[in-house]
Amino acid sequence: MADGGGWQPPRPCEAYRAEWKLCRSAGHFLHHYYVHGERPACEQWRRDLDSCREWEERRSAEAQRSLCESERGRVQAARKHTLVWTPRQSPPADWHLPLEEKDE
């Protein structure tokens, strides 16, 4: 990892810029605030963009390490969320029957 031989960032630098720009958008801010009750944290996307650009310009080992740690953290964060519903192995036996009509 230190020499950076054929290593490439996990995403193109444009992807980090797009994520940072999206994170700072008004729509994302409102959605995130509504769902989580707090402002979205966009600083990591900016740091990743800076690291990616530094890697492209200088092949910095520190930028490479930073990007790898950031992506590893994203993967671990995604794995900690469990499924809400248990996936079915097959459809219910009566799936083809008409639904009951309810009088209101």
Buried (B, 14 or more C-beta within 10 A) or exposed (E): EEEEEEBEBBBEBEBBBBBBEEBEEEEBBEEBEEEEEEEBEBEBBBBBBBBBBBBBEEEBBEBBEBBBEBBEEEEEEEEEEEEEEEEEEEEEEEEEEEEEEEEE
